Amino acid sequence: MGFEPTRAAGLDRLTDFLPRAGRAYANNRNYDDGVSDNGIRRNVSQLSPWLHSGLIKEAEVLDAVLRQHSADAADKFIAEVFWRVYFKGYLELRPGIWRAYCEGRDRALDAIEANAGLRTAYEAAVAGSTGIEAFDHWARELASTGYLHNHARMWFASIWIFTLKLDWHLGADLFLRQLIDGDAASNTLSWRWVGGLHTKGKTYLARPDNIARYTANQPGGPLAAQGLASDAPALEEPGEHPRQRLALPPAPDCAAFAKPYALLLHDEGASHVPLNLPSPPALVIGAARPEARSPLPTAAAVSGFAQEAVAGGVSAAAAAFACPGIDWPTDRPLADILAQAGIEWLALPYLPAGWTRDALMPQIAPFAHQGRVTELLPAIDRETWPHARAGFFGVKKKVGPILDDLGISASPTLFAAE
Ligand SMILES: Cc1cc2nc3c(=O)[nH]c(=O)nc-3n(C[C@H](O)[C@H](O)[C@H](O)COP(=O)(O)OP(=O)(O)OC[C@H]3O[C@@H](n4cnc5c(N)ncnc54)[C@H](O)[C@@H]3O)c2cc1C
C-alpha cells in the first residue's frame, strides 16, 4: 500500500484525488470497495496519514479542492475534513477524555492479562479469527495495510463492542497501534461515538444488510457478517468530562523568531512548509514518538511512517534553511541538546491533546514556563475549535465563514444552519 511518508507523496495523492472530491465523493464515499492492485482507492482520498503527520494541512487540502469544485459539489468532502478539525477541538476542550481513555486502556490491558477467556477472545479479534467473515477481513486488512475505510472502521468498532462484547478501549488501542493515521482525537472520539458515549445514548449498530450493500464491489463480492448483535445498548461510564477553557497559544508575531531558535518537528507536525516561518531557525530538531501511542508495540508500518516523516521533515527543513538538523532521541534531555547548540528559544507545530503531547511536553514545559517556546497553531484550528463545544453541527454552521476568514473561497451560505 502506497503511504510514502513525504510531503511530496501527500501532495501527489491530493492532486490525483482532486477530480473526484466533488459529487463523485459524495455519491461513492460510503462504499468499502476493498484494496485494489496498487492499493489506491478511487472513492476516498486516503489522505489521513499525511494529514495526521502534518506533512500536508487541512487548509491547503480545502483550498485545492475549492479551486476545482464549487462549494456545493464539494460540501461532503469539506464537511469530512472539518470532522477531523472538530474532533481535535472537542478533545482540546475536554482533555480529560484522553486521560480517562489512557486509564481505561491500561485497566483493560490488565484485565486481559488476568483473564484467560477474555484474552482468547481479544486475541481472536486481533488476529481476525472470530468466524465473522467481514470482521475478520477488516482485522487482517488493518494489520497488513495500516488503513481501513471509514465505514469499515464504524462496522468494526460496532461489532467489537456490541457483538464480541470486548472493551472499547482495547479496540481503540488496536487502531492506534495499527492505523498509520491513528489520531488521539478522531480515534478516541469515534470509538466513543459508536459506543454511545460521544452523543450520549446514541450508538451505531452494524447490520449485515448494510455491510453487504456497501461492500458489494469487494473483489470477492459482498462481505458476509453472520451472528451480529441485533441491538446496541449505549455504554456507560462513571463521571463526566467537563469542558475546559481553551488556552490556545497566541498567534506569534515576528519578534518571536528574532532570536536564534530551534524548530522542533514531531509526529503531528513533520513539515516546516505549512508553518510559513517568518525567519529561518538556527537548528532543526526531530522527535518521532510513535511508541508512545500505546504500552503495547506499535505496528512496524505505523512506526516506520512516523520515523521517516519526521526524519525527512528534518532533512528538508535543514536544507531549506541551511542549518543543522538533528534527532532528539528519547534518552537525551532536550535541555542538553539546546544547551550544546547554544540556543534558548524553541518553536514547534502545536501539540494537540494526545500521546505526542504526553511524550514531549514534560521536557518542553520548563522552557514554556520561561516564555521561551512558540507553539504554532494553524488558523483553521484557531477559528474552528471554539465552536467544537458540543455536536458537529456547531462547527458545520460556521464552515462557510471560517473558510472566508481563511481566504479560501466558498459560498458563505452553503454551510449555514439547516
Ligand atoms: C472507529 C473509528 C476510528 C477512527 N480512527 C481514526 C484515526 O485514528 N485517525 C483518523 O484520521 N481518522 C479516524 N477515523 C475517521 C475516518 O475513518 C478517517 O479519517 C478516514 O477513514 C480516513 O480515510 P480518508 O483519508 O480516505 O478519508 P476521506 O473520506 O477521503 O476524508 C478526507 C479527510 O477527512 C477527514 N475525515 C474523514 N472522515 C472523517 C471522520 N469520520 N472523522 C474525522 N475525520 C474524518 C480525514 O482527515 C480524511 O483524511 C475513525 C473513524 C472511526 C469510525
The ligand as a Gaussian input file, in Angstrom:
#p B3LYP/6-31G(d) Opt

LIG

0 1
 C      -13.901000       3.839000      14.980000
 C      -13.228000       4.891000      14.127000
 C      -11.899000       5.206000      14.353000
 C      -11.271000       6.201000      13.577000
 N       -9.948000       6.482000      13.827000
 C       -9.343000       7.466000      13.113000
 C       -7.978000       7.781000      13.349000
 O       -7.311000       7.203000      14.218000
 N       -7.406000       8.752000      12.584000
 C       -8.112000       9.421000      11.621000
 O       -7.544000      10.285000      10.943000
 N       -9.419000       9.169000      11.411000
 C      -10.050000       8.194000      12.115000
 N      -11.362000       7.912000      11.859000
 C      -12.110000       8.772000      10.910000
 C      -12.120000       8.289000       9.457000
 O      -12.477000       6.941000       9.393000
 C      -10.784000       8.504000       8.745000
 O      -10.333000       9.814000       8.919000
 C      -10.922000       8.259000       7.239000
 O      -11.429000       6.976000       7.007000
 C       -9.562000       8.418000       6.576000
 O       -9.624000       7.992000       5.246000
 P       -9.553000       9.034000       4.052000
 O       -8.389000       9.918000       4.214000
 O       -9.651000       8.232000       2.813000
 O      -10.884000       9.857000       4.261000
 P      -11.719000      10.771000       3.242000
 O      -13.078000      10.207000       3.218000
 O      -11.039000      10.937000       1.967000
 O      -11.825000      12.150000       4.021000
 C      -10.841000      13.186000       3.897000
 C      -10.287000      13.529000       5.263000
 O      -11.319000      13.984000       6.121000
 C      -11.099000      13.510000       7.453000
 N      -12.194000      12.606000       7.828000
 C      -12.957000      11.865000       7.000000
 N      -13.895000      11.197000       7.700000
 C      -13.705000      11.515000       8.993000
 C      -14.346000      11.157000      10.204000
 N      -15.400000      10.327000      10.229000
 N      -13.879000      11.670000      11.354000
 C      -12.820000      12.512000      11.366000
 N      -12.187000      12.906000      10.250000
 C      -12.615000      12.416000       9.078000
 C       -9.789000      12.748000       7.442000
 O       -8.752000      13.606000       7.823000
 C       -9.653000      12.351000       5.983000
 O       -8.329000      12.137000       5.585000
 C      -12.011000       6.909000      12.594000
 C      -13.356000       6.582000      12.383000
 C      -13.948000       5.574000      13.126000
 C      -15.402000       5.246000      12.866000

